[in-house]
Amino acid sequence: MSSVKNFQVTKITTTDRVEVPDLLAVEEPLEIRLGYGALDDRKQKNIAVTMRTPGHDIELAIGFLFTEGLIVAQKDIVSANYCEDVATEEEKGNVVRVELHPEIEFALKKLERNFYTTSSCGVCGKSSIESITTQCRLEIKNDPDFKVSTDVIHQLPITLREEQSVFEHTGGLHATGLFDVAGKLLMLREDVGRHNAFDKVIGASVEKASLPLDQSIVLVSGRLSFELVQKAAMAGVRILVAVGAPSSLAIDLAKSFQMTVIGFTRNDRFNIYSHPERISDL
């Protein structure tokens, strides 16, 4: 399924009007289903619908389950595939079923939030304030030697922008990039939803058994919300960088996790909002 779609548009200027072809980022719903329970009494639950850009959907589903605290590692999953048991042709390629290991003690109560996530806000539809918080279950050690230079921070958005292939054609996607301390891009995922792009990176990291991400830098292309900091904390991120502005609640949460948060990272400047000690040359 393509992540872009052709449209005919009318371009207007002060002197001209012309009909031209254009590419737009695709936005479609992805339904995430969960299979759980004993092998002889398998159950299924539809747990979330998220508006996303098709591509890396399995990673997105796994990342979502991880950041919501429903799984801890790849070993918790038996399989994750597109679901063939769908009612309509439109649903094909838009439904993913993740089978949990039958020995996992799974509490159905965890699913009472009835998730619905838009491409702009990942916590919409949760039933209470308490339900937006999840607890990190990774063992993460605070490494005092894990530092990054200001030159690396300045270069991150430039590197990310150069590698955003779909954004280059559409201008309509967010991105999350995973970097090492030298600024080398290790992974890039794009999506109409900033939280989806982050979940795709985390899902891929779960599949590769490379969590926690405590020796990497994560860069997000837009603003930094509470939910993105929460996802970063779940994945063990120590340095989280944004091109845009963070929210107050995002910084409060980052401080509680001893996370370095950097915002407005563009045009050869950036702001450090928490734990500046991880920037080596200040």
Beta strands, then each sheet from edge to edge (+ up, - down):
strand 1: 4-12
strand 2: 17-25
strand 3: 28-36
strand 4: 43-52
strand 5: 77-82
strand 6: 95-100
strand 7: 115-117
strand 8: 174-179
strand 9: 185-191
strand 10: 217-220
strand 11: 239-242
strand 12: 260-266
strand 13: 269-274
sheet 1: 1+ 2-
sheet 2: 5+ 6- 3- 4+ 7+
sheet 3: 9+ 8- 10+ 11+ 12+ 13-
end
